[in-house]
Amino acid sequence: MRHAKKRMQLGRFTSWHDATIKSLAKNMVICQSIKTTLIRAKASKQMIEKLITLSKKNTLFARRQAQRVLGEHKLVNLLFNEIGPRFAGRSSGFTRIIPLGRRRGDNAEMAIFELTELKKKEPKKVKKGKEDKIQPAPETKEVGQDKAALEPKKETKIPAKDNPTDEKKPQKKFMGGLRTIFRKKSDSL
């Protein structure tokens, strides 16, 4: 009899089921927010909650247990160095499932599965060329001021010095670009 053996089958064999759950766990560590079906999100939630609980302990044994699930050292380091400290003050509730509606093709319920505390995105850096183009809005002045004060001041532009290095830049070779395509991708996320 199968007493206390309840789990979400996902319509798969045992090995296929385990591989699906591990794959979702890996993607959650990398992306921290994924779009998947509602059933898969519910099935993998338990595994991801356990991994984050392990990352809060930060012991060698905990790292080895996480390695069994994730399978890559970089993912284990990411989990223990970035995600674990984020949830140090929390005892549970590390993930959330946000329903999206039904998928058009097969009418499966979709959901966004994400960590409750996402990594904060840094603001994009503005390039130097774009800073010059941005001008502040003109200030409004009172009616009683004279016309000379209302006219914009003329700016004198200083001509840039000609550098011989700027004039002649080496062009990229066609064959040099092919090397980057066929480069071995080792230790990349």
TIVO-2410 file (N, C-alpha, C; in nm, 3 decimals):
# residues 189
REC num residu      c1      c2      c3 atome chaine
REC   1      M   0.083  -0.118   0.000     N      A
REC   1      M   0.000   0.000   0.000    CA      A
REC   1      M   0.088   0.124   0.000     C      A
REC   2      R   0.033   0.233  -0.050     N      A
REC   2      R   0.111   0.357  -0.066    CA      A
REC   2      R   0.073   0.458   0.042     C      A
REC   3      H   0.075   0.422   0.168     N      A
REC   3      H   0.043   0.515   0.274    CA      A
REC   3      H   0.153   0.620   0.286     C      A
REC   4      A   0.114   0.745   0.300     N      A
REC   4      A   0.206   0.859   0.317    CA      A
REC   4      A   0.305   0.870   0.201     C      A
REC   5      K   0.264   0.839   0.081     N      A
REC   5      K   0.351   0.848  -0.036    CA      A
REC   5      K   0.296   0.949  -0.137     C      A
REC   6      K   0.217   1.043  -0.091     N      A
REC   6      K   0.154   1.137  -0.182    CA      A
REC   6      K   0.258   1.234  -0.239     C      A
REC   7      R   0.250   1.257  -0.367     N      A
REC   7      R   0.332   1.357  -0.434    CA      A
REC   7      R   0.264   1.393  -0.565     C      A
REC   8      M   0.306   1.503  -0.623     N      A
REC   8      M   0.252   1.543  -0.752    CA      A
REC   8      M   0.327   1.467  -0.860     C      A
REC   9      Q   0.258   1.382  -0.933     N      A
REC   9      Q   0.323   1.294  -1.029    CA      A
REC   9      Q   0.373   1.369  -1.152     C      A
REC  10      L   0.302   1.472  -1.193     N      A
REC  10      L   0.334   1.550  -1.314    CA      A
REC  10      L   0.325   1.463  -1.440     C      A
REC  11      G   0.258   1.349  -1.432     N      A
REC  11      G   0.243   1.262  -1.549    CA      A
REC  11      G   0.374   1.205  -1.599     C      A
REC  12      R   0.467   1.175  -1.508     N      A
REC  12      R   0.600   1.130  -1.546    CA      A
REC  12      R   0.642   1.008  -1.465     C      A
REC  13      F   0.742   0.937  -1.517     N      A
REC  13      F   0.806   0.832  -1.440    CA      A
REC  13      F   0.889   0.895  -1.329     C      A
REC  14      T   0.936   0.815  -1.235     N      A
REC  14      T   1.006   0.868  -1.118    CA      A
REC  14      T   1.132   0.946  -1.157     C      A
REC  15      S   1.215   0.889  -1.244     N      A
REC  15      S   1.339   0.956  -1.281    CA      A
REC  15      S   1.311   1.085  -1.358     C      A
REC  16      W   1.209   1.082  -1.444     N      A
REC  16      W   1.172   1.199  -1.522    CA      A
REC  16      W   1.114   1.307  -1.430     C      A
REC  17      H   1.038   1.266  -1.332     N      A
REC  17      H   0.980   1.357  -1.235    CA      A
REC  17      H   1.090   1.426  -1.154     C      A
REC  18      D   1.186   1.348  -1.106     N      A
REC  18      D   1.296   1.404  -1.028    CA      A
REC  18      D   1.380   1.501  -1.111     C      A
REC  19      A   1.403   1.467  -1.238     N      A
REC  19      A   1.481   1.556  -1.325    CA      A
REC  19      A   1.408   1.688  -1.348     C      A
REC  20      T   1.276   1.683  -1.361     N      A
REC  20      T   1.198   1.806  -1.380    CA      A
REC  20      T   1.208   1.896  -1.259     C      A
REC  21      I   1.196   1.839  -1.140     N      A
REC  21      I   1.203   1.917  -1.016    CA      A
REC  21      I   1.343   1.978  -0.999     C      A
REC  22      K   1.447   1.901  -1.027     N      A
REC  22      K   1.584   1.952  -1.015    CA      A
REC  22      K   1.611   2.063  -1.116     C      A
REC  23      S   1.557   2.048  -1.236     N      A
REC  23      S   1.575   2.150  -1.339    CA      A
REC  23      S   1.507   2.281  -1.298     C      A
REC  24      L   1.388   2.271  -1.243     N      A
REC  24      L   1.319   2.392  -1.195    CA      A
REC  24      L   1.396   2.457  -1.081     C      A
REC  25      A   1.455   2.375  -0.993     N      A
REC  25      A   1.534   2.429  -0.882    CA      A
REC  25      A   1.658   2.503  -0.933     C      A
REC  26      K   1.725   2.444  -1.033     N      A
REC  26      K   1.843   2.510  -1.092    CA      A
REC  26      K   1.805   2.644  -1.155     C      A
REC  27      N   1.696   2.644  -1.231     N      A
REC  27      N   1.653   2.767  -1.296    CA      A
REC  27      N   1.610   2.872  -1.195     C      A
REC  28      M   1.554   2.830  -1.084     N      A
REC  28      M   1.514   2.925  -0.981    CA      A
REC  28      M   1.636   2.990  -0.916     C      A
REC  29      V   1.742   2.914  -0.896     N      A
REC  29      V   1.864   2.970  -0.838    CA      A
REC  29      V   1.928   3.069  -0.936     C      A
REC  30      I   1.926   3.037  -1.065     N      A
REC  30      I   1.987   3.125  -1.164    CA      A
REC  30      I   1.904   3.251  -1.187     C      A
REC  31      C   1.776   3.234  -1.220     N      A
REC  31      C   1.692   3.346  -1.263    CA      A
REC  31      C   1.615   3.413  -1.149     C      A
REC  32      Q   1.584   3.339  -1.042     N      A
REC  32      Q   1.512   3.384  -0.925    CA      A
REC  32      Q   1.366   3.420  -0.953     C      A
REC  33      S   1.322   3.409  -1.076     N      A
REC  33      S   1.182   3.427  -1.113    CA      A
REC  33      S   1.161   3.355  -1.246     C      A
REC  34      I   1.071   3.255  -1.247     N      A
REC  34      I   1.048   3.179  -1.369    CA      A
REC  34      I   0.899   3.169  -1.396     C      A
REC  35      K   0.865   3.151  -1.522     N      A
REC  35      K   0.727   3.132  -1.563    CA      A
REC  35      K   0.709   2.985  -1.599     C      A
REC  36      T   0.618   2.917  -1.530     N      A
REC  36      T   0.596   2.775  -1.550    CA      A
REC  36      T   0.449   2.744  -1.524     C      A
REC  37      T   0.414   2.616  -1.533     N      A
REC  37      T   0.276   2.579  -1.503    CA      A
REC  37      T   0.255   2.580  -1.351     C      A
REC  38      L   0.133   2.596  -1.312     N      A
REC  38      L   0.100   2.606  -1.170    CA      A
REC  38      L   0.134   2.476  -1.096     C      A
REC  39      I   0.108   2.362  -1.158     N      A
REC  39      I   0.134   2.234  -1.094    CA      A
REC  39      I   0.285   2.212  -1.076     C      A
REC  40      R   0.366   2.246  -1.175     N      A
REC  40      R   0.511   2.231  -1.162    CA      A
REC  40      R   0.565   2.323  -1.054     C      A
REC  41      A   0.510   2.444  -1.046     N      A
REC  41      A   0.555   2.537  -0.942    CA      A
REC  41      A   0.524   2.483  -0.803     C      A
REC  42      K   0.405   2.428  -0.786     N      A
REC  42      K   0.369   2.372  -0.656    CA      A
REC  42      K   0.453   2.249  -0.623     C      A
REC  43      A   0.485   2.169  -0.724     N      A
REC  43      A   0.565   2.049  -0.701    CA      A
REC  43      A   0.709   2.081  -0.664     C      A
REC  44      S   0.766   2.186  -0.722     N      A
REC  44      S   0.907   2.219  -0.697    CA      A
REC  44      S   0.925   2.314  -0.579     C      A
REC  45      K   0.817   2.367  -0.526     N      A
REC  45      K   0.828   2.463  -0.416    CA      A
REC  45      K   0.896   2.400  -0.295     C      A
REC  46      Q   0.862   2.277  -0.263     N      A
REC  46      Q   0.918   2.209  -0.146    CA      A
REC  46      Q   1.070   2.194  -0.160     C      A
REC  47      M   1.117   2.157  -0.279     N      A
REC  47      M   1.261   2.138  -0.302    CA      A
REC  47      M   1.337   2.271  -0.286     C      A
REC  48      I   1.282   2.377  -0.340     N      A
REC  48      I   1.351   2.506  -0.336    CA      A
REC  48      I   1.352   2.562  -0.194     C      A
REC  49      E   1.243   2.544  -0.120     N      A
REC  49      E   1.239   2.589   0.020    CA      A
REC  49      E   1.346   2.515   0.101     C      A
REC  50      K   1.365   2.385   0.076     N      A
REC  50      K   1.467   2.308   0.147    CA      A
REC  50      K   1.608   2.358   0.112     C      A
REC  51      L   1.630   2.391  -0.016     N      A
REC  51      L   1.762   2.441  -0.057    CA      A
REC  51      L   1.795   2.574   0.010     C      A
REC  52      I   1.697   2.662   0.020     N      A
REC  52      I   1.722   2.792   0.082    CA      A
REC  52      I   1.744   2.775   0.233     C      A
REC  53      T   1.673   2.682   0.295     N      A
REC  53      T   1.697   2.653   0.436    CA      A
REC  53      T   1.838   2.599   0.457     C      A
REC  54      L   1.885   2.515   0.366     N      A
REC  54      L   2.023   2.465   0.373    CA      A
REC  54      L   2.123   2.580   0.359     C      A
REC  55      S   2.092   2.673   0.269     N      A
REC  55      S   2.187   2.783   0.244    CA      A
REC  55      S   2.198   2.876   0.363     C      A
REC  56      K   2.097   2.879   0.448     N      A
REC  56      K   2.106   2.962   0.569    CA      A
REC  56      K   2.201   2.900   0.671     C      A
REC  57      K   2.216   2.766   0.670     N      A
REC  57      K   2.308   2.699   0.764    CA      A
REC  57      K   2.453   2.725   0.725     C      A
REC  58      N   2.484   2.716   0.596     N      A
REC  58      N   2.617   2.742   0.540    CA      A
REC  58      N   2.725   2.656   0.606     C      A
REC  59      T   2.703   2.525   0.610     N      A
REC  59      T   2.804   2.431   0.657    CA      A
REC  59      T   2.849   2.346   0.539     C      A
REC  60      L   2.956   2.273   0.558     N      A
REC  60      L   3.007   2.188   0.451    CA      A
REC  60      L   2.906   2.079   0.415     C      A
REC  61      F   2.843   2.021   0.516     N      A
REC  61      F   2.744   1.917   0.489    CA      A
REC  61      F   2.624   1.974   0.413     C      A
REC  62      A   2.584   2.096   0.447     N      A
REC  62      A   2.472   2.159   0.377    CA      A
REC  62      A   2.508   2.187   0.231     C      A
REC  63      R   2.633   2.227   0.209     N      A
REC  63      R   2.678   2.251   0.072    CA      A
REC  63      R   2.680   2.121  -0.009     C      A
REC  64      R   2.718   2.013   0.054     N      A
REC  64      R   2.721   1.884  -0.017    CA      A
REC  64      R   2.581   1.835  -0.049     C      A
REC  65      Q   2.485   1.860   0.040     N      A
REC  65      Q   2.347   1.823   0.011    CA      A
REC  65      Q   2.291   1.905  -0.104     C      A
REC  66      A   2.323   2.035  -0.107     N      A
REC  66      A   2.278   2.120  -0.217    CA      A
REC  66      A   2.346   2.080  -0.348     C      A
REC  67      Q   2.471   2.035  -0.339     N      A
REC  67      Q   2.543   1.989  -0.458    CA      A
REC  67      Q   2.475   1.867  -0.520     C      A
REC  68      R   2.418   1.780  -0.437     N      A
REC  68      R   2.347   1.662  -0.488    CA      A
REC  68      R   2.228   1.702  -0.573     C      A
REC  69      V   2.162   1.811  -0.539     N      A
REC  69      V   2.045   1.854  -0.614    CA      A
REC  69      V   2.085   1.940  -0.733     C      A
REC  70      L   2.169   2.041  -0.710     N      A
REC  70      L   2.202   2.138  -0.815    CA      A
REC  70      L   2.306   2.085  -0.913     C      A
REC  71      G   2.406   2.014  -0.866     N      A
REC  71      G   2.502   1.950  -0.955    CA      A
REC  71      G   2.614   2.038  -1.007     C      A
REC  72      E   2.615   2.167  -0.976     N      A
REC  72      E   2.722   2.256  -1.024    CA      A
REC  72      E   2.773   2.340  -0.908     C      A
REC  73      H   2.903   2.358  -0.902     N      A
REC  73      H   2.964   2.436  -0.794    CA      A
REC  73      H   2.923   2.582  -0.800     C      A
REC  74      K   2.911   2.636  -0.920     N      A
REC  74      K   2.875   2.778  -0.933    CA      A
REC  74      K   2.735   2.804  -0.878     C      A
REC  75      L   2.643   2.713  -0.904     N      A
REC  75      L   2.507   2.730  -0.853    CA      A
REC  75      L   2.504   2.718  -0.701     C      A
REC  76      V   2.584   2.627  -0.646     N      A
REC  76      V   2.590   2.613  -0.501    CA      A
REC  76      V   2.647   2.740  -0.439     C      A
REC  77      N   2.752   2.794  -0.498     N      A
REC  77      N   2.810   2.919  -0.447    CA      A
REC  77      N   2.711   3.034  -0.457     C      A
REC  78      L   2.639   3.042  -0.566     N      A
REC  78      L   2.537   3.146  -0.583    CA      A
REC  78      L   2.429   3.133  -0.477     C      A
REC  79      L   2.387   3.011  -0.450     N      A
REC  79      L   2.284   2.986  -0.350    CA      A
REC  79      L   2.332   3.025  -0.210     C      A
REC  80      F   2.453   2.986  -0.175     N      A
REC  80      F   2.502   3.008  -0.039    CA      A
REC  80      F   2.557   3.148  -0.016     C      A
REC  81      N   2.610   3.213  -0.120     N      A
REC  81      N   2.670   3.345  -0.101    CA      A
REC  81      N   2.573   3.460  -0.125     C      A
REC  82      E   2.474   3.442  -0.211     N      A
REC  82      E   2.383   3.553  -0.242    CA      A
REC  82      E   2.241   3.530  -0.191     C      A
REC  83      I   2.185   3.415  -0.220     N      A
REC  83      I   2.044   3.392  -0.185    CA      A
REC  83      I   2.027   3.364  -0.036     C      A
REC  84      G   2.114   3.283   0.023     N      A
REC  84      G   2.104   3.249   0.164    CA      A
REC  84      G   2.107   3.369   0.257     C      A
REC  85      P   2.206   3.459   0.243     N      A
REC  85      P   2.210   3.577   0.331    CA      A
REC  85      P   2.089   3.670   0.316     C      A
REC  86      R   2.026   3.670   0.200     N      A
REC  86      R   1.907   3.753   0.179    CA      A
REC  86      R   1.791   3.709   0.270     C      A
REC  87      F   1.783   3.579   0.297     N      A
REC  87      F   1.674   3.525   0.376    CA      A
REC  87      F   1.716   3.493   0.518     C      A
REC  88      A   1.822   3.555   0.568     N      A
REC  88      A   1.872   3.524   0.702    CA      A
REC  88      A   1.770   3.558   0.810     C      A
REC  89      G   1.692   3.660   0.793     N      A
REC  89      G   1.594   3.701   0.893    CA      A
REC  89      G   1.459   3.635   0.878     C      A
REC  90      R   1.444   3.542   0.788     N      A
REC  90      R   1.316   3.478   0.758    CA      A
REC  90      R   1.323   3.330   0.792     C      A
REC  91      S   1.218   3.277   0.850     N      A
REC  91      S   1.220   3.135   0.885    CA      A
REC  91      S   1.150   3.050   0.780     C      A
REC  92      S   1.059   3.107   0.703     N      A
REC  92      S   0.991   3.033   0.597    CA      A
REC  92      S   0.930   3.132   0.500     C      A
REC  93      G   0.862   3.080   0.397     N      A
REC  93      G   0.800   3.169   0.299    CA      A
REC  93      G   0.902   3.232   0.207     C      A
REC  94      F   0.990   3.151   0.151     N      A
REC  94      F   1.096   3.203   0.066    CA      A
REC  94      F   1.050   3.223  -0.078     C      A
REC  95      T   0.942   3.157  -0.119     N      A
REC  95      T   0.896   3.166  -0.257    CA      A
REC  95      T   0.749   3.207  -0.261     C      A
REC  96      R   0.706   3.257  -0.378     N      A
REC  96      R   0.565   3.288  -0.399    CA      A
REC  96      R   0.525   3.241  -0.537     C      A
REC  97      I   0.398   3.208  -0.552     N      A
REC  97      I   0.341   3.163  -0.679    CA      A
REC  97      I   0.231   3.261  -0.715     C      A
REC  98      I   0.246   3.328  -0.830     N      A
REC  98      I   0.149   3.426  -0.877    CA      A
REC  98      I   0.079   3.368  -1.000     C      A
REC  99      P  -0.051   3.337  -0.991     N      A
REC  99      P  -0.122   3.279  -1.106    CA      A
REC  99      P  -0.134   3.379  -1.221     C      A
REC 100      L  -0.120   3.331  -1.344     N      A
REC 100      L  -0.126   3.417  -1.462    CA      A
REC 100      L  -0.249   3.394  -1.548     C      A
REC 101      G  -0.310   3.281  -1.537     N      A
REC 101      G  -0.421   3.247  -1.626    CA      A
REC 101      G  -0.388   3.119  -1.700     C      A
REC 102      R  -0.456   3.098  -1.810     N      A
REC 102      R  -0.438   2.972  -1.882    CA      A
REC 102      R  -0.359   2.993  -2.011     C      A
REC 103      R  -0.278   2.892  -2.044     N      A
REC 103      R  -0.197   2.895  -2.165    CA      A
REC 103      R  -0.287   2.871  -2.285     C      A
REC 104      R  -0.260   2.937  -2.396     N      A
REC 104      R  -0.347   2.931  -2.513    CA      A
REC 104      R  -0.348   2.794  -2.580     C      A
REC 105      G  -0.235   2.729  -2.590     N      A
REC 105      G  -0.227   2.605  -2.665    CA      A
REC 105      G  -0.299   2.488  -2.602     C      A
REC 106      D  -0.269   2.460  -2.474     N      A
REC 106      D  -0.327   2.341  -2.411    CA      A
REC 106      D  -0.411   2.375  -2.288     C      A
REC 107      N  -0.436   2.502  -2.262     N      A
REC 107      N  -0.523   2.547  -2.153    CA      A
REC 107      N  -0.466   2.512  -2.016     C      A
REC 108      A  -0.334   2.500  -2.005     N      A
REC 108      A  -0.272   2.471  -1.876    CA      A
REC 108      A  -0.264   2.600  -1.794     C      A
REC 109      E  -0.282   2.588  -1.663     N      A
REC 109      E  -0.274   2.705  -1.577    CA      A
REC 109      E  -0.128   2.746  -1.563     C      A
REC 110      M  -0.098   2.872  -1.591     N      A
REC 110      M   0.039   2.923  -1.584    CA      A
REC 110      M   0.056   3.006  -1.458     C      A
REC 111      A   0.181   3.020  -1.414     N      A
REC 111      A   0.211   3.097  -1.294    CA      A
REC 111      A   0.353   3.150  -1.301     C      A
REC 112      I   0.376   3.260  -1.230     N      A
REC 112      I   0.512   3.310  -1.209    CA      A
REC 112      I   0.556   3.258  -1.074     C      A
REC 113      F   0.669   3.190  -1.073     N      A
REC 113      F   0.724   3.129  -0.952    CA      A
REC 113      F   0.851   3.205  -0.920     C      A
REC 114      E   0.854   3.277  -0.806     N      A
REC 114      E   0.968   3.363  -0.778    CA      A
REC 114      E   1.002   3.363  -0.629     C      A
REC 115      L   1.122   3.410  -0.601     N      A
REC 115      L   1.164   3.428  -0.462    CA      A
REC 115      L   1.095   3.553  -0.407     C      A
REC 116      T   1.067   3.553  -0.277     N      A
REC 116      T   0.997   3.669  -0.221    CA      A
REC 116      T   1.088   3.790  -0.212     C      A
REC 117      E   1.216   3.770  -0.194     N      A
REC 117      E   1.311   3.881  -0.190    CA      A
REC 117      E   1.403   3.868  -0.310     C      A
REC 118      L   1.370   3.942  -0.415     N      A
REC 118      L   1.448   3.936  -0.539    CA      A
REC 118      L   1.571   4.023  -0.527     C      A
REC 119      K   1.671   3.994  -0.609     N      A
REC 119      K   1.792   4.073  -0.613    CA      A
REC 119      K   1.759   4.211  -0.670     C      A
REC 120      K   1.807   4.314  -0.603     N      A
REC 120      K   1.779   4.450  -0.648    CA      A
REC 120      K   1.863   4.481  -0.771     C      A
REC 121      K   1.796   4.536  -0.872     N      A
REC 121      K   1.866   4.570  -0.995    CA      A
REC 121      K   1.932   4.706  -0.979     C      A
REC 122      E   2.055   4.714  -1.026     N      A
REC 122      E   2.127   4.840  -1.022    CA      A
REC 122      E   2.080   4.928  -1.136     C      A
REC 123      P   2.071   5.059  -1.113     N      A
REC 123      P   2.029   5.147  -1.223    CA      A
REC 123      P   2.132   5.146  -1.335     C      A
REC 124      K   2.082   5.156  -1.457     N      A
REC 124      K   2.172   5.153  -1.573    CA      A
REC 124      K   2.257   5.278  -1.577     C      A
REC 125      K   2.383   5.260  -1.616     N      A
REC 125      K   2.474   5.372  -1.627    CA      A
REC 125      K   2.449   5.445  -1.758     C      A
REC 126      V   2.449   5.577  -1.751     N      A
REC 126      V   2.426   5.658  -1.870    CA      A
REC 126      V   2.561   5.683  -1.937     C      A
REC 127      K   2.564   5.666  -2.068     N      A
REC 127      K   2.688   5.688  -2.142    CA      A
REC 127      K   2.720   5.836  -2.148     C      A
REC 128      K   2.846   5.868  -2.170     N      A
REC 128      K   2.889   6.008  -2.171    CA      A
REC 128      K   2.823   6.086  -2.283     C      A
REC 129      G   2.803   6.025  -2.397     N      A
REC 129      G   2.742   6.095  -2.510    CA      A
REC 129      G   2.598   6.134  -2.483     C      A
REC 130      K   2.527   6.054  -2.407     N      A
REC 130      K   2.388   6.083  -2.377    CA      A
REC 130      K   2.372   6.189  -2.269     C      A
REC 131      E   2.472   6.204  -2.183     N      A
REC 131      E   2.465   6.306  -2.079    CA      A
REC 131      E   2.467   6.446  -2.141     C      A
REC 132      D   2.541   6.461  -2.249     N      A
REC 132      D   2.551   6.592  -2.312    CA      A
REC 132      D   2.419   6.634  -2.374     C      A
REC 133      K   2.341   6.538  -2.423     N      A
REC 133      K   2.217   6.571  -2.491    CA      A
REC 133      K   2.107   6.611  -2.394     C      A
REC 134      I   2.112   6.564  -2.271     N      A
REC 134      I   2.009   6.596  -2.173    CA      A
REC 134      I   2.028   6.738  -2.124     C      A
REC 135      Q   1.924   6.818  -2.137     N      A
REC 135      Q   1.931   6.957  -2.092    CA      A
REC 135      Q   1.821   6.979  -1.991     C      A
REC 136      P   1.847   7.059  -1.887     N      A
REC 136      P   1.744   7.085  -1.789    CA      A
REC 136      P   1.631   7.169  -1.848     C      A
REC 137      A   1.513   7.155  -1.790     N      A
REC 137      A   1.398   7.231  -1.838    CA      A
REC 137      A   1.418   7.378  -1.806     C      A
REC 138      P   1.374   7.470  -1.895     N      A
REC 138      P   1.392   7.613  -1.869    CA      A
REC 138      P   1.308   7.655  -1.748     C      A
REC 139      E   1.369   7.740  -1.667     N      A
REC 139      E   1.302   7.788  -1.548    CA      A
REC 139      E   1.203   7.898  -1.585     C      A
REC 140      T   1.094   7.905  -1.515     N      A
REC 140      T   0.996   8.012  -1.538    CA      A
REC 140      T   1.039   8.134  -1.459     C      A
REC 141      K   1.032   8.250  -1.522     N      A
REC 141      K   1.074   8.375  -1.458    CA      A
REC 141      K   0.953   8.467  -1.444     C      A
REC 142      E   0.966   8.559  -1.355     N      A
REC 142      E   0.856   8.652  -1.330    CA      A
REC 142      E   0.838   8.748  -1.447     C      A
REC 143      V   0.721   8.807  -1.454     N      A
REC 143      V   0.686   8.894  -1.566    CA      A
REC 143      V   0.767   9.022  -1.565     C      A
REC 144      G   0.806   9.075  -1.452     N      A
REC 144      G   0.870   9.205  -1.440    CA      A
REC 144      G   1.016   9.206  -1.481     C      A
REC 145      Q   1.078   9.097  -1.517     N      A
REC 145      Q   1.219   9.096  -1.551    CA      A
REC 145      Q   1.240   9.148  -1.693     C      A
REC 146      D   1.359   9.200  -1.717     N      A
REC 146      D   1.387   9.258  -1.849    CA      A
REC 146      D   1.413   9.148  -1.953     C      A
REC 147      K   1.407   9.189  -2.081     N      A
REC 147      K   1.418   9.095  -2.192    CA      A
REC 147      K   1.556   9.033  -2.203     C      A
REC 148      A   1.658   9.103  -2.162     N      A
REC 148      A   1.794   9.051  -2.173    CA      A
REC 148      A   1.813   8.929  -2.082     C      A
REC 149      A   1.745   8.929  -1.971     N      A
REC 149      A   1.756   8.816  -1.880    CA      A
REC 149      A   1.681   8.694  -1.934     C      A
REC 150      L   1.579   8.716  -2.018     N      A
REC 150      L   1.500   8.606  -2.072    CA      A
REC 150      L   1.569   8.532  -2.185     C      A
REC 151      E   1.660   8.600  -2.258     N      A
REC 151      E   1.728   8.536  -2.370    CA      A
REC 151      E   1.828   8.433  -2.318     C      A
REC 152      P   1.837   8.319  -2.384     N      A
REC 152      P   1.934   8.219  -2.340    CA      A
REC 152      P   2.077   8.265  -2.368     C      A
REC 153      K   2.164   8.225  -2.280     N      A
REC 153      K   2.305   8.262  -2.296    CA      A
REC 153      K   2.366   8.176  -2.405     C      A
REC 154      K   2.451   8.237  -2.485     N      A
REC 154      K   2.518   8.165  -2.592    CA      A
REC 154      K   2.643   8.098  -2.536     C      A
REC 155      E   2.655   7.970  -2.567     N      A
REC 155      E   2.770   7.894  -2.521    CA      A
REC 155      E   2.872   7.884  -2.634     C      A
REC 156      T   2.995   7.899  -2.600     N      A
REC 156      T   3.101   7.884  -2.700    CA      A
REC 156      T   3.153   7.742  -2.691     C      A
REC 157      K   3.162   7.680  -2.805     N      A
REC 157      K   3.211   7.543  -2.810    CA      A
REC 157      K   3.361   7.544  -2.836     C      A
REC 158      I   3.430   7.463  -2.760     N      A
REC 158      I   3.575   7.450  -2.776    CA      A
REC 158      I   3.599   7.337  -2.873     C      A
REC 159      P   3.674   7.362  -2.981     N      A
REC 159      P   3.698   7.254  -3.077    CA      A
REC 159      P   3.784   7.143  -3.014     C      A
REC 160      A   3.747   7.021  -3.043     N      A
REC 160      A   3.822   6.907  -2.990    CA      A
REC 160      A   3.954   6.893  -3.063     C      A
REC 161      K   4.056   6.851  -2.991     N      A
REC 161      K   4.188   6.833  -3.051    CA      A
REC 161      K   4.185   6.707  -3.136     C      A
REC 162      D   4.249   6.714  -3.246     N      A
REC 162      D   4.255   6.598  -3.336    CA      A
REC 162      D   4.362   6.501  -3.286     C      A
REC 163      N   4.320   6.382  -3.257     N      A
REC 163      N   4.414   6.277  -3.215    CA      A
REC 163      N   4.437   6.183  -3.332     C      A
REC 164      P   4.559   6.151  -3.362     N      A
REC 164      P   4.585   6.059  -3.473    CA      A
REC 164      P   4.534   5.918  -3.442     C      A
REC 165      T   4.518   5.883  -3.315     N      A
REC 165      T   4.469   5.749  -3.282    CA      A
REC 165      T   4.320   5.737  -3.313     C      A
REC 166      D   4.244   5.848  -3.302     N      A
REC 166      D   4.101   5.843  -3.329    CA      A
REC 166      D   4.071   5.825  -3.478     C      A
REC 167      E   4.159   5.877  -3.563     N      A
REC 167      E   4.133   5.873  -3.706    CA      A
REC 167      E   4.146   5.732  -3.763     C      A
REC 168      K   4.247   5.659  -3.719     N      A
REC 168      K   4.273   5.527  -3.776    CA      A
REC 168      K   4.255   5.420  -3.668     C      A
REC 169      K   4.137   5.358  -3.670     N      A
REC 169      K   4.114   5.246  -3.579    CA      A
REC 169      K   4.119   5.118  -3.660     C      A
REC 170      P   4.182   5.017  -3.608     N      A
REC 170      P   4.189   4.892  -3.683    CA      A
REC 170      P   4.051   4.828  -3.693     C      A
REC 171      Q   4.019   4.778  -3.810     N      A
REC 171      Q   3.890   4.714  -3.832    CA      A
REC 171      Q   3.899   4.569  -3.788     C      A
REC 172      K   3.785   4.516  -3.741     N      A
REC 172      K   3.783   4.377  -3.698    CA      A
REC 172      K   3.790   4.286  -3.820     C      A
REC 173      K   3.867   4.184  -3.805     N      A
REC 173      K   3.878   4.088  -3.914    CA      A
REC 173      K   3.762   3.991  -3.911     C      A
REC 174      F   3.722   3.945  -4.025     N      A
REC 174      F   3.609   3.853  -4.035    CA      A
REC 174      F   3.640   3.722  -3.964     C      A
REC 175      M   3.756   3.668  -3.985     N      A
REC 175      M   3.791   3.540  -3.927    CA      A
REC 175      M   3.809   3.552  -3.776     C      A
REC 176      G   3.847   3.670  -3.726     N      A
REC 176      G   3.862   3.689  -3.582    CA      A
REC 176      G   3.730   3.676  -3.510     C      A
REC 177      G   3.621   3.713  -3.576     N      A
REC 177      G   3.490   3.701  -3.515    CA      A
REC 177      G   3.444   3.557  -3.503     C      A
REC 178      L   3.493   3.470  -3.592     N      A
REC 178      L   3.453   3.330  -3.587    CA      A
REC 178      L   3.513   3.257  -3.468     C      A
REC 179      R   3.627   3.304  -3.419     N      A
REC 179      R   3.690   3.239  -3.305    CA      A
REC 179      R   3.601   3.248  -3.182     C      A
REC 180      T   3.533   3.360  -3.166     N      A
REC 180      T   3.447   3.374  -3.049    CA      A
REC 180      T   3.326   3.283  -3.056     C      A
REC 181      I   3.281   3.249  -3.175     N      A
REC 181      I   3.165   3.162  -3.189    CA      A
REC 181      I   3.200   3.020  -3.147     C      A
REC 182      F   3.318   2.973  -3.186     N      A
REC 182      F   3.356   2.836  -3.160    CA      A
REC 182      F   3.438   2.817  -3.035     C      A
REC 183      R   3.446   2.920  -2.950     N      A
REC 183      R   3.522   2.911  -2.826    CA      A
REC 183      R   3.453   2.815  -2.731     C      A
REC 184      K   3.531   2.739  -2.657     N      A
REC 184      K   3.475   2.642  -2.565    CA      A
REC 184      K   3.411   2.715  -2.447     C      A
REC 185      K   3.288   2.678  -2.416     N      A
REC 185      K   3.216   2.743  -2.307    CA      A
REC 185      K   3.234   2.660  -2.179     C      A
REC 186      S   3.340   2.687  -2.107     N      A
REC 186      S   3.364   2.614  -1.983    CA      A
REC 186      S   3.339   2.707  -1.866     C      A
REC 187      D   3.280   2.653  -1.764     N      A
REC 187      D   3.251   2.727  -1.641    CA      A
REC 187      D   3.171   2.855  -1.666     C      A
REC 188      S   3.071   2.845  -1.751     N      A
REC 188      S   2.987   2.962  -1.774    CA      A
REC 188      S   2.849   2.933  -1.722     C      A
REC 189      L   2.782   3.036  -1.676     N      A
REC 189      L   2.647   3.021  -1.621    CA      A
REC 189      L   2.544   3.035  -1.728     C      A
***
